[in-house]
Amino acid sequence: MKRYENVSFQQKYSIKIIEDFFQKFPEEKQGRKNFKDKEIQNVKLLIYERIIKKGDQIKADCIGNIKEKTSPKNITITVSYFKKHG
């Protein structure tokens, strides 16, 4: 069996499209705060979906040691998969 410790999942994100939209239509920004945080959250959800699919693929019993790192243009989530022996 391969080792599945410290497997990293990375994805780039950009809020440029959202910022351009709000510059073009500033009236739409009213009441819409934290759009950057929501975009980061959406990207993290997509990464976690990939993590769970990978766990199903390798038939892991548990996912642990989750570490999230967010930089201005990239999100990295590192996880370890565990299997029961016996």
N, CA, C and O atoms as CSV, one atom per row, in Angstrom:
chain,resi,resn,atom,element,x,y,z
A,1,MET,N,N,0.839,-1.187,0.000
A,1,MET,CA,C,0.000,0.000,0.000
A,1,MET,C,C,0.877,1.240,0.000
A,1,MET,O,O,1.893,1.295,0.693
A,2,LYS,N,N,0.486,2.212,-0.764
A,2,LYS,CA,C,1.208,3.479,-0.795
A,2,LYS,C,C,0.986,4.238,0.498
A,2,LYS,O,O,0.025,3.987,1.226
A,3,ARG,N,N,1.872,5.157,0.768
A,3,ARG,CA,C,1.683,6.038,1.924
A,3,ARG,C,C,0.809,7.208,1.493
A,3,ARG,O,O,1.016,7.799,0.433
A,4,TYR,N,N,-0.142,7.523,2.309
A,4,TYR,CA,C,-1.047,8.629,2.007
A,4,TYR,C,C,-0.992,9.660,3.116
A,4,TYR,O,O,-2.027,10.149,3.569
A,5,GLU,N,N,0.214,9.991,3.556
A,5,GLU,CA,C,0.377,11.012,4.577
A,5,GLU,C,C,0.790,12.317,3.909
A,5,GLU,O,O,1.556,12.328,2.946
A,6,ASN,N,N,0.279,13.386,4.430
A,6,ASN,CA,C,0.608,14.732,3.964
A,6,ASN,C,C,0.395,14.895,2.458
A,6,ASN,O,O,1.293,15.334,1.739
A,7,VAL,N,N,-0.781,14.543,1.999
A,7,VAL,CA,C,-1.151,14.733,0.605
A,7,VAL,C,C,-1.671,16.161,0.463
A,7,VAL,O,O,-2.584,16.568,1.182
A,8,SER,N,N,-1.086,16.921,-0.469
A,8,SER,CA,C,-1.468,18.329,-0.636
A,8,SER,C,C,-2.414,18.491,-1.817
A,8,SER,O,O,-2.242,17.876,-2.869
A,9,PHE,N,N,-3.405,19.327,-1.614
A,9,PHE,CA,C,-4.345,19.710,-2.659
A,9,PHE,C,C,-4.259,21.224,-2.782
A,9,PHE,O,O,-4.442,21.938,-1.796
A,10,GLN,N,N,-3.980,21.723,-3.991
A,10,GLN,CA,C,-3.839,23.161,-4.204
A,10,GLN,C,C,-4.812,23.621,-5.272
A,10,GLN,O,O,-5.169,22.879,-6.187
A,11,GLN,N,N,-5.228,24.869,-5.125
A,11,GLN,CA,C,-6.062,25.475,-6.152
A,11,GLN,C,C,-5.880,26.979,-6.095
A,11,GLN,O,O,-5.834,27.578,-5.021
A,12,LYS,N,N,-5.778,27.575,-7.272
A,12,LYS,CA,C,-5.682,29.027,-7.359
A,12,LYS,C,C,-7.089,29.609,-7.350
A,12,LYS,O,O,-8.051,28.963,-7.766
A,13,TYR,N,N,-7.184,30.833,-6.870
A,13,TYR,CA,C,-8.464,31.524,-6.919
A,13,TYR,C,C,-8.215,32.979,-7.273
A,13,TYR,O,O,-7.119,33.502,-7.072
A,14,SER,N,N,-9.224,33.614,-7.792
A,14,SER,CA,C,-9.112,35.018,-8.169
A,14,SER,C,C,-10.448,35.705,-7.926
A,14,SER,O,O,-11.510,35.176,-8.255
A,15,ILE,N,N,-10.372,36.879,-7.350
A,15,ILE,CA,C,-11.593,37.662,-7.155
A,15,ILE,C,C,-11.629,38.841,-8.124
A,15,ILE,O,O,-12.415,39.773,-7.951
A,16,LYS,N,N,-10.775,38.794,-9.144
A,16,LYS,CA,C,-10.696,39.878,-10.121
A,16,LYS,C,C,-12.029,40.080,-10.842
A,16,LYS,O,O,-12.450,41.216,-11.059
A,17,ILE,N,N,-12.689,38.993,-11.211
A,17,ILE,CA,C,-13.971,39.097,-11.923
A,17,ILE,C,C,-15.004,39.802,-11.045
A,17,ILE,O,O,-15.755,40.655,-11.520
A,18,ILE,N,N,-15.037,39.442,-9.768
A,18,ILE,CA,C,-15.994,40.052,-8.843
A,18,ILE,C,C,-15.678,41.528,-8.646
A,18,ILE,O,O,-16.581,42.365,-8.648
A,19,GLU,N,N,-14.392,41.852,-8.475
A,19,GLU,CA,C,-14.004,43.255,-8.297
A,19,GLU,C,C,-14.326,44.074,-9.539
A,19,GLU,O,O,-14.792,45.207,-9.426
A,20,ASP,N,N,-14.082,43.514,-10.726
A,20,ASP,CA,C,-14.413,44.216,-11.972
A,20,ASP,C,C,-15.916,44.463,-12.084
A,20,ASP,O,O,-16.342,45.532,-12.520
A,21,PHE,N,N,-16.714,43.474,-11.692
A,21,PHE,CA,C,-18.168,43.620,-11.737
A,21,PHE,C,C,-18.622,44.758,-10.826
A,21,PHE,O,O,-19.441,45.586,-11.225
A,22,PHE,N,N,-18.086,44.800,-9.593
A,22,PHE,CA,C,-18.498,45.840,-8.655
A,22,PHE,C,C,-17.979,47.217,-9.055
A,22,PHE,O,O,-18.584,48.225,-8.692
A,23,GLN,N,N,-16.874,47.283,-9.792
A,23,GLN,CA,C,-16.412,48.575,-10.299
A,23,GLN,C,C,-17.327,49.065,-11.411
A,23,GLN,O,O,-17.594,50.262,-11.526
A,24,LYS,N,N,-17.806,48.135,-12.228
A,24,LYS,CA,C,-18.689,48.505,-13.326
A,24,LYS,C,C,-20.093,48.847,-12.828
A,24,LYS,O,O,-20.740,49.755,-13.351
A,25,PHE,N,N,-20.558,48.115,-11.816
A,25,PHE,CA,C,-21.887,48.328,-11.242
A,25,PHE,C,C,-21.767,48.526,-9.730
A,25,PHE,O,O,-22.065,47.605,-8.970
A,26,PRO,N,N,-21.339,49.705,-9.280
A,26,PRO,CA,C,-21.122,49.905,-7.836
A,26,PRO,C,C,-22.402,49.799,-7.005
A,26,PRO,O,O,-22.338,49.496,-5.813
A,27,GLU,N,N,-23.557,50.043,-7.614
A,27,GLU,CA,C,-24.805,49.951,-6.858
A,27,GLU,C,C,-25.112,48.509,-6.441
A,27,GLU,O,O,-25.857,48.290,-5.487
A,28,GLU,N,N,-24.548,47.534,-7.142
A,28,GLU,CA,C,-24.768,46.127,-6.805
A,28,GLU,C,C,-24.011,45.702,-5.550
A,28,GLU,O,O,-24.332,44.680,-4.944
A,29,LYS,N,N,-23.009,46.484,-5.160
A,29,LYS,CA,C,-22.201,46.121,-3.997
A,29,LYS,C,C,-22.947,46.370,-2.691
A,29,LYS,O,O,-22.563,45.850,-1.644
A,30,GLN,N,N,-23.995,47.151,-2.752
A,30,GLN,CA,C,-24.747,47.500,-1.557
A,30,GLN,C,C,-25.317,46.241,-0.900
A,30,GLN,O,O,-26.058,45.481,-1.524
A,31,GLY,N,N,-24.967,46.039,0.347
A,31,GLY,CA,C,-25.454,44.892,1.090
A,31,GLY,C,C,-24.693,43.606,0.824
A,31,GLY,O,O,-25.065,42.554,1.345
A,32,ARG,N,N,-23.643,43.665,0.032
A,32,ARG,CA,C,-22.865,42.453,-0.282
A,32,ARG,C,C,-21.452,42.613,0.257
A,32,ARG,O,O,-20.548,43.069,-0.443
A,33,LYS,N,N,-21.288,42.238,1.478
A,33,LYS,CA,C,-19.977,42.325,2.106
A,33,LYS,C,C,-19.345,40.944,2.132
A,33,LYS,O,O,-20.017,39.936,1.915
A,34,ASN,N,N,-18.084,40.910,2.394
A,34,ASN,CA,C,-17.334,39.656,2.554
A,34,ASN,C,C,-17.362,38.776,1.310
A,34,ASN,O,O,-17.305,37.553,1.434
A,35,PHE,N,N,-17.449,39.361,0.113
A,35,PHE,CA,C,-17.473,38.529,-1.083
A,35,PHE,C,C,-16.140,37.820,-1.294
A,35,PHE,O,O,-16.106,36.740,-1.884
A,36,LYS,N,N,-15.042,38.407,-0.821
A,36,LYS,CA,C,-13.739,37.741,-0.931
A,36,LYS,C,C,-13.714,36.497,-0.040
A,36,LYS,O,O,-13.254,35.437,-0.464
A,37,ASP,N,N,-14.206,36.627,1.182
A,37,ASP,CA,C,-14.243,35.481,2.094
A,37,ASP,C,C,-15.146,34.374,1.555
A,37,ASP,O,O,-14.844,33.191,1.713
A,38,LYS,N,N,-16.244,34.754,0.924
A,38,LYS,CA,C,-17.156,33.756,0.367
A,38,LYS,C,C,-16.515,33.026,-0.809
A,38,LYS,O,O,-16.724,31.825,-0.984
A,39,GLU,N,N,-15.741,33.739,-1.609
A,39,GLU,CA,C,-15.055,33.094,-2.730
A,39,GLU,C,C,-14.009,32.101,-2.222
A,39,GLU,O,O,-13.867,31.008,-2.770
A,40,ILE,N,N,-13.277,32.485,-1.170
A,40,ILE,CA,C,-12.297,31.578,-0.561
A,40,ILE,C,C,-13.005,30.345,-0.005
A,40,ILE,O,O,-12.525,29.223,-0.166
A,41,GLN,N,N,-14.140,30.554,0.643
A,41,GLN,CA,C,-14.906,29.437,1.198
A,41,GLN,C,C,-15.392,28.493,0.093
A,41,GLN,O,O,-15.361,27.274,0.263
A,42,ASN,N,N,-15.835,29.046,-1.026
A,42,ASN,CA,C,-16.292,28.212,-2.144
A,42,ASN,C,C,-15.156,27.362,-2.707
A,42,ASN,O,O,-15.350,26.188,-3.020
A,43,VAL,N,N,-13.965,27.962,-2.835
A,43,VAL,CA,C,-12.816,27.214,-3.348
A,43,VAL,C,C,-12.423,26.109,-2.369
A,43,VAL,O,O,-12.087,25.001,-2.785
A,44,LYS,N,N,-12.464,26.409,-1.063
A,44,LYS,CA,C,-12.146,25.385,-0.062
A,44,LYS,C,C,-13.128,24.221,-0.141
A,44,LYS,O,O,-12.728,23.064,-0.008
A,45,LEU,N,N,-14.401,24.514,-0.355
A,45,LEU,CA,C,-15.395,23.441,-0.484
A,45,LEU,C,C,-15.096,22.547,-1.686
A,45,LEU,O,O,-15.262,21.329,-1.615
A,46,LEU,N,N,-14.655,23.155,-2.791
A,46,LEU,CA,C,-14.290,22.361,-3.963
A,46,LEU,C,C,-13.087,21.467,-3.674
A,46,LEU,O,O,-13.037,20.321,-4.121
A,47,ILE,N,N,-12.118,21.996,-2.924
A,47,ILE,CA,C,-10.942,21.198,-2.567
A,47,ILE,C,C,-11.347,20.052,-1.648
A,47,ILE,O,O,-10.899,18.921,-1.836
A,48,TYR,N,N,-12.193,20.334,-0.653
A,48,TYR,CA,C,-12.633,19.271,0.261
A,48,TYR,C,C,-13.411,18.183,-0.479
A,48,TYR,O,O,-13.344,17.013,-0.102
A,49,GLU,N,N,-14.136,18.551,-1.512
A,49,GLU,CA,C,-14.830,17.546,-2.321
A,49,GLU,C,C,-13.813,16.619,-2.986
A,49,GLU,O,O,-14.013,15.405,-3.030
A,50,ARG,N,N,-12.716,17.195,-3.509
A,50,ARG,CA,C,-11.652,16.374,-4.104
A,50,ARG,C,C,-10.997,15.481,-3.056
A,50,ARG,O,O,-10.651,14.335,-3.343
A,51,ILE,N,N,-10.827,16.007,-1.834
A,51,ILE,CA,C,-10.214,15.235,-0.750
A,51,ILE,C,C,-11.074,14.015,-0.418
A,51,ILE,O,O,-10.557,12.909,-0.257
A,52,ILE,N,N,-12.376,14.223,-0.317
A,52,ILE,CA,C,-13.281,13.118,0.018
A,52,ILE,C,C,-13.330,12.091,-1.112
A,52,ILE,O,O,-13.357,10.888,-0.852
A,53,LYS,N,N,-13.342,12.557,-2.373
A,53,LYS,CA,C,-13.334,11.621,-3.498
A,53,LYS,C,C,-12.059,10.787,-3.509
A,53,LYS,O,O,-12.100,9.591,-3.796
A,54,LYS,N,N,-10.932,11.412,-3.200
A,54,LYS,CA,C,-9.662,10.680,-3.137
A,54,LYS,C,C,-9.711,9.640,-2.020
A,54,LYS,O,O,-9.230,8.520,-2.198
A,55,GLY,N,N,-10.287,9.998,-0.871
A,55,GLY,CA,C,-10.427,9.053,0.232
A,55,GLY,C,C,-11.275,7.851,-0.147
A,55,GLY,O,O,-10.951,6.721,0.218
A,56,ASP,N,N,-12.367,8.090,-0.881
A,56,ASP,CA,C,-13.203,6.983,-1.357
A,56,ASP,C,C,-12.440,6.109,-2.348
A,56,ASP,O,O,-12.563,4.884,-2.340
A,57,GLN,N,N,-11.653,6.756,-3.199
A,57,GLN,CA,C,-10.909,6.035,-4.225
A,57,GLN,C,C,-9.888,5.077,-3.616
A,57,GLN,O,O,-9.712,3.963,-4.109
A,58,ILE,N,N,-9.215,5.502,-2.549
A,58,ILE,CA,C,-8.193,4.651,-1.926
A,58,ILE,C,C,-8.762,3.838,-0.769
A,58,ILE,O,O,-8.033,3.107,-0.098
A,59,LYS,N,N,-10.066,3.969,-0.538
A,59,LYS,CA,C,-10.772,3.236,0.528
A,59,LYS,C,C,-10.189,3.534,1.906
A,59,LYS,O,O,-9.926,2.626,2.695
A,60,ALA,N,N,-9.993,4.816,2.178
A,60,ALA,CA,C,-9.484,5.243,3.487
A,60,ALA,C,C,-10.607,5.193,4.515
A,60,ALA,O,O,-11.769,5.443,4.196
A,61,ASP,N,N,-10.245,4.867,5.754
A,61,ASP,CA,C,-11.226,4.829,6.836
A,61,ASP,C,C,-11.382,6.182,7.510
A,61,ASP,O,O,-12.432,6.479,8.079
A,62,CYS,N,N,-10.342,6.999,7.446
A,62,CYS,CA,C,-10.358,8.259,8.189
A,62,CYS,C,C,-9.464,9.278,7.490
A,62,CYS,O,O,-8.465,8.921,6.865
A,63,ILE,N,N,-9.834,10.535,7.604
A,63,ILE,CA,C,-9.015,11.642,7.112
A,63,ILE,C,C,-8.629,12.467,8.326
A,63,ILE,O,O,-9.488,12.843,9.124
A,64,GLY,N,N,-7.354,12.748,8.466
A,64,GLY,CA,C,-6.906,13.504,9.634
A,64,GLY,C,C,-5.761,14.433,9.304
A,64,GLY,O,O,-5.332,14.533,8.154
A,65,ASN,N,N,-5.270,15.112,10.324
A,65,ASN,CA,C,-4.158,16.057,10.192
A,65,ASN,C,C,-4.418,17.069,9.079
A,65,ASN,O,O,-3.598,17.231,8.175
A,66,ILE,N,N,-5.543,17.735,9.147
A,66,ILE,CA,C,-5.924,18.695,8.116
A,66,ILE,C,C,-5.263,20.036,8.421
A,66,ILE,O,O,-5.412,20.583,9.513
A,67,LYS,N,N,-4.524,20.556,7.430
A,67,LYS,CA,C,-3.864,21.856,7.572
A,67,LYS,C,C,-4.240,22.715,6.374
A,67,LYS,O,O,-4.036,22.321,5.226
A,68,GLU,N,N,-4.792,23.893,6.653
A,68,GLU,CA,C,-5.177,24.817,5.590
A,68,GLU,C,C,-4.197,25.978,5.559
A,68,GLU,O,O,-3.789,26.496,6.599
A,69,LYS,N,N,-3.827,26.377,4.345
A,69,LYS,CA,C,-2.961,27.538,4.174
A,69,LYS,C,C,-3.535,28.369,3.033
A,69,LYS,O,O,-3.704,27.878,1.917
A,70,THR,N,N,-3.831,29.626,3.325
A,70,THR,CA,C,-4.406,30.517,2.328
A,70,THR,C,C,-3.438,31.657,2.066
A,70,THR,O,O,-3.059,32.386,2.983
A,71,SER,N,N,-3.042,31.804,0.819
A,71,SER,CA,C,-2.208,32.927,0.405
A,71,SER,C,C,-3.065,33.818,-0.495
A,71,SER,O,O,-4.190,33.445,-0.829
A,72,PRO,N,N,-2.564,34.973,-0.889
A,72,PRO,CA,C,-3.408,35.875,-1.690
A,72,PRO,C,C,-3.941,35.296,-3.002
A,72,PRO,O,O,-4.970,35.760,-3.494
A,73,LYS,N,N,-3.271,34.300,-3.581
A,73,LYS,CA,C,-3.749,33.755,-4.849
A,73,LYS,C,C,-3.908,32.240,-4.852
A,73,LYS,O,O,-4.325,31.669,-5.860
A,74,ASN,N,N,-3.584,31.583,-3.746
A,74,ASN,CA,C,-3.561,30.125,-3.739
A,74,ASN,C,C,-4.055,29.586,-2.401
A,74,ASN,O,O,-3.806,30.182,-1.353
A,75,ILE,N,N,-4.749,28.467,-2.442
A,75,ILE,CA,C,-5.189,27.776,-1.230
A,75,ILE,C,C,-4.597,26.375,-1.270
A,75,ILE,O,O,-4.712,25.669,-2.271
A,76,THR,N,N,-3.963,25.980,-0.169
A,76,THR,CA,C,-3.384,24.648,-0.053
A,76,THR,C,C,-3.967,23.973,1.177
A,76,THR,O,O,-3.958,24.541,2.268
A,77,ILE,N,N,-4.473,22.763,1.000
A,77,ILE,CA,C,-4.966,21.963,2.117
A,77,ILE,C,C,-4.189,20.648,2.099
A,77,ILE,O,O,-4.172,19.934,1.097
A,78,THR,N,N,-3.551,20.346,3.222
A,78,THR,CA,C,-2.764,19.126,3.360
A,78,THR,C,C,-3.482,18.193,4.329
A,78,THR,O,O,-3.860,18.599,5.428
A,79,VAL,N,N,-3.667,16.947,3.916
A,79,VAL,CA,C,-4.368,15.967,4.749
A,79,VAL,C,C,-3.593,14.651,4.768
A,79,VAL,O,O,-2.723,14.409,3.931
A,80,SER,N,N,-3.927,13.817,5.732
A,80,SER,CA,C,-3.406,12.451,5.801
A,80,SER,C,C,-4.593,11.497,5.820
A,80,SER,O,O,-5.590,11.736,6.502
A,81,TYR,N,N,-4.468,10.419,5.065
A,81,TYR,CA,C,-5.494,9.383,5.028
A,81,TYR,C,C,-5.034,8.212,5.887
A,81,TYR,O,O,-3.847,7.885,5.919
A,82,PHE,N,N,-5.970,7.589,6.576
A,82,PHE,CA,C,-5.644,6.467,7.442
A,82,PHE,C,C,-6.532,5.281,7.111
A,82,PHE,O,O,-7.700,5.440,6.756
A,83,LYS,N,N,-5.954,4.073,7.235
A,83,LYS,CA,C,-6.698,2.831,7.047
A,83,LYS,C,C,-6.526,1.965,8.277
A,83,LYS,O,O,-5.484,1.996,8.931
A,84,LYS,N,N,-7.563,1.185,8.590
A,84,LYS,CA,C,-7.453,0.207,9.677
A,84,LYS,C,C,-6.661,-0.990,9.165
A,84,LYS,O,O,-6.798,-1.395,8.011
A,85,HIS,N,N,-5.842,-1.539,10.029
A,85,HIS,CA,C,-5.091,-2.742,9.668
A,85,HIS,C,C,-5.768,-3.939,10.307
A,85,HIS,O,O,-5.950,-3.984,11.524
A,86,GLY,N,N,-6.136,-4.898,9.492
A,86,GLY,CA,C,-6.703,-6.127,10.031
A,86,GLY,C,C,-8.131,-6.187,9.958
A,86,GLY,O,O,-8.730,-7.175,10.381
